[in-house]
Every structure is written in C-alpha cells, then in structure tokens.
Amino acid sequence: MAPRYRLTSVDTVEQEGSWLFTVRDAHGEETEVVLVPCGESDAPPVEAWVNRCTHEDQRLHREGIGAVTRDGGIVCPKHGSVFDACSGFCDNGEAADTTLLSVDIDVEDGQVYLADDEATYLRTGPADDDDDDGPQSTSHLQF
C-alpha cells in the first residue's frame, strides 16, 4: 500500500466548490482529479473523480472557473449532463447511465488524503497539456 498524501482540507473544498489536482495513473499518464463536496449525511464529506465527462473527453473542472455544481451534481459544461457528486452517476443527457471514474481518498480530522494505490500525486492544479481551449459547449444551459 502506498503512503497517503495530504491534498487539502474539507473546508477548502467546500468553500471553493471544487479542488483540482494531478496524479500519475497506473499507465504512467498524467490524470486530473477533482474533489467535490458531497452533501449526503451517510457519505464522506468530499469525493474524488477523474476530471473528465464520461460521454466525451471534456473537463468538468476548469482552472479559474472550478466545477459547475447544481443541486448536488457536477454539470458537464459541454452537454449539460449532471453527475451526482457523491456517487458519480449520471441519469440524464448525453452521459446518461454512466458513472465518473473514482479515485480513492481518505478523509480524517477534516483533511483529505490521496489513498489510491494506482495514483501518485504530482501537483495541485491541472495536468501539463496545452491542447485544451476550453469547453466547446453545445448545451443550451447558461452559467
């Protein structure tokens, strides 16, 4: 088991609405992960998801904007599909009947730790790629 890495606090995630970091995954690729608050009483206070819509290669959290959340869900900026922040499941839009890829974390004493054996922490913020010009929205939703 790999040692845990302290990422941030639950308070920071709740105050900012989301928190982005980058890991090296089991395939050696840089992968962005987004922490989001989970408001369910029987769930951890935050959850960690790979920062990609399941329908299309679209970031859910954008630097300077964060993740758009609504009614306990994470909204894809391209098509408007909404993923449950606690379970990662989407029951609407283009991504219906899919679930975001999870990343294992631990929450103890208000602190969030990376606990995924297949992920190595690299840095706070986005992966190093310059090919993302932002969401190419085809949604009628306005944020």
C-alpha positions in Angstrom: 0.0 0.0 0.0 1.4 3.4 -1.0 1.7 6.1 1.7 -1.1 8.6 1.8 -0.6 12.1 0.6 -2.4 15.1 2.2 -4.2 17.0 -0.5 -6.2 19.8 1.2 -8.9 20.3 3.8 -12.6 19.5 3.6 -13.2 23.2 4.4 -11.2 24.3 1.3 -13.1 22.0 -1.0 -16.5 23.2 0.5 -15.5 26.9 0.3 -14.1 26.7 -3.3 -16.8 24.3 -4.5 -14.2 22.0 -6.1 -10.4 21.4 -5.9 -8.2 20.1 -8.7 -5.0 18.1 -8.6 -3.0 16.0 -11.0 -1.7 12.4 -10.5 0.3 9.9 -12.4 -2.0 7.0 -13.1 -1.2 3.2 -13.3 -0.5 3.7 -17.0 2.1 6.5 -16.4 -0.3 9.2 -17.7 -1.0 12.5 -16.1 -4.6 12.5 -14.9 -6.6 15.3 -13.4 -8.7 14.6 -10.4 -11.4 16.9 -9.0 -12.5 16.9 -5.4 -16.2 18.0 -4.8 -18.3 18.3 -1.7 -20.8 15.5 -1.1 -23.8 16.7 0.9 -25.2 13.3 1.9 -25.1 12.5 5.6 -24.1 8.9 5.1 -21.3 9.6 2.7 -17.8 11.2 3.1 -17.9 15.0 3.0 -15.9 15.1 -0.3 -15.5 12.7 -3.2 -12.7 12.4 -5.9 -13.4 11.9 -9.6 -11.3 11.8 -12.7 -11.8 15.2 -14.2 -13.5 14.0 -17.5 -17.0 13.6 -18.6 -17.9 10.0 -19.5 -19.6 11.0 -22.7 -16.8 13.0 -24.3 -13.3 14.0 -23.3 -14.4 17.2 -21.6 -13.0 18.6 -18.3 -15.6 19.1 -15.6 -13.4 21.4 -13.5 -11.7 24.3 -15.3 -8.9 26.4 -13.9 -10.2 29.8 -12.9 -13.8 28.6 -13.0 -13.9 25.4 -11.0 -16.6 22.7 -11.4 -20.1 23.9 -12.1 -22.3 22.3 -9.5 -26.1 22.3 -9.1 -28.4 20.6 -6.6 -25.7 18.1 -5.5 -24.4 17.4 -9.0 -21.5 18.2 -11.2 -22.5 19.7 -14.6 -20.7 18.9 -17.8 -20.0 22.3 -19.5 -20.4 20.8 -23.0 -23.7 19.0 -23.0 -25.2 19.8 -19.6 -25.2 16.2 -18.2 -25.3 16.2 -14.4 -23.2 13.7 -12.4 -24.2 13.0 -8.8 -21.3 14.5 -6.7 -21.5 11.6 -4.2 -21.9 8.6 -6.5 -20.6 9.9 -9.8 -23.7 8.5 -11.6 -25.4 10.4 -14.4 -29.1 9.8 -15.2 -29.6 12.5 -17.8 -28.3 13.9 -21.1 -25.6 12.6 -23.3 -23.8 10.8 -20.4 -26.9 9.1 -19.1 -26.3 5.7 -17.4 -22.6 6.2 -16.9 -20.5 6.8 -13.8 -17.4 9.0 -13.4 -14.2 7.2 -12.6 -13.4 7.4 -8.9 -10.1 8.0 -7.2 -9.6 6.7 -3.7 -9.3 9.2 -0.9 -9.4 9.2 2.9 -10.9 12.0 5.0 -9.7 12.3 8.6 -10.0 15.1 11.0 -11.1 17.5 8.2 -8.2 16.7 6.0 -8.3 14.9 2.6 -5.6 12.4 1.6 -4.9 10.6 -1.7 -5.2 6.9 -0.8 -5.3 5.4 -4.3 -2.7 2.7 -4.9 -2.8 3.3 -8.6 -2.2 7.1 -8.4 0.8 9.1 -7.5 0.4 12.8 -6.5 2.1 15.2 -8.9 0.8 18.7 -8.2 -2.1 20.9 -7.3 -3.9 22.1 -10.4 -4.2 20.9 -14.0 -2.1 18.4 -16.0 0.6 19.8 -18.3 -1.2 19.9 -21.6 -1.7 22.8 -23.9 -4.3 21.3 -26.2 -7.4 22.4 -24.2 -9.0 25.6 -25.4 -12.0 25.2 -23.1 -15.4 23.6 -23.5 -17.0 23.7 -26.9 -20.5 23.9 -25.5 -23.4 22.6 -27.5 -25.7 23.0 -24.4 -28.4 25.5 -24.2 -27.6 25.9 -20.5 -26.1 29.2 -19.3 -23.8 29.5 -16.3 
